[in-house]
Amino acid sequence: MTKKTHKCPLILFSVILFLIQACASAPPPAPPTPPGHPKPYRVDGTWYKPMPHARDFSQQGIASWYGKKFHGRKTSSGEVYNMYAMTAAHKTLPLGTWVRVRRLDNGKQINVRVNDRGPFVHGRIIDLSYTAAKEMDIVGPGTARVEIVALGERHQTASGDAFVPVDYYSGAFTFQVGAFSSRDNAERLRAKLDQTFTNAHVTPYDRGDAIFYRVRVGRCDDLESAEMYEQRLASSGYPDAFIVAE
């Protein structure tokens, strides 16, 4: 009579050991996010929590800049980085916020729009585009001490630009699925999305040097619902779709 061996306990033990090892090597979980708040993100082991609005925000520290190496790459906002545009990267200000940057040693100042995250170098508070840094005479030295003051969202009026602080927790949210230099390509994607999603539309955007056609869908009244809609888009084959506050 052949003696039976019981392998199940050994297999079960191996599975448990594997799970323990996997959990031990997994990165720490993200900090909890209150409903409707922008999600924290993690870079090089450090968590950053984006602010809900830019009202009354000011900061002093070191400004740096980034240029050709990143030109043409996608920014955290989903836009393509243009080193010749007046933009900047900040770790926590709401994307889309305009800020005034003033150099503390010579008083030079400019207005730039935050459309990216960074800089993630200790002690630096803002990364300017090449053109913005050039206007501030920062390209040569690489860094300078500055003060930044949040202005809000820019609105053009008859008397000039006006800046309004924006609350990014509530309002009208839609979702950008793609952006094209060709209107025909944008319309083809819009027609495809229209079969599944509501409010599929094309929004022209004049970047200054070129016109792009942004394809957007959906509409939500609060950020919590918007995040759920964004997940639905990702599971439907559009992982690069992102929320836009209108």
TARA-V853189 format. One record per helix or strand of 2 or more residues. SS is the DSSP state (H for helix, E for strand). FROM is the first residue (numbers start at 1). TO is the last residue. If there is no record, write none. Layout:
{{SS/FROM/TO} {SS/FROM/TO}}
//
This chain:
{{H/8/25} {E/41/43} {E/46/48} {E/58/66} {H/68/70} {E/87/89} {E/98/103} {E/109/116} {E/124/129} {H/130/135} {E/144/157} {E/160/164} {E/170/180} {H/183/194} {E/201/206} {E/211/222} {H/223/235} {E/242/245}}
//
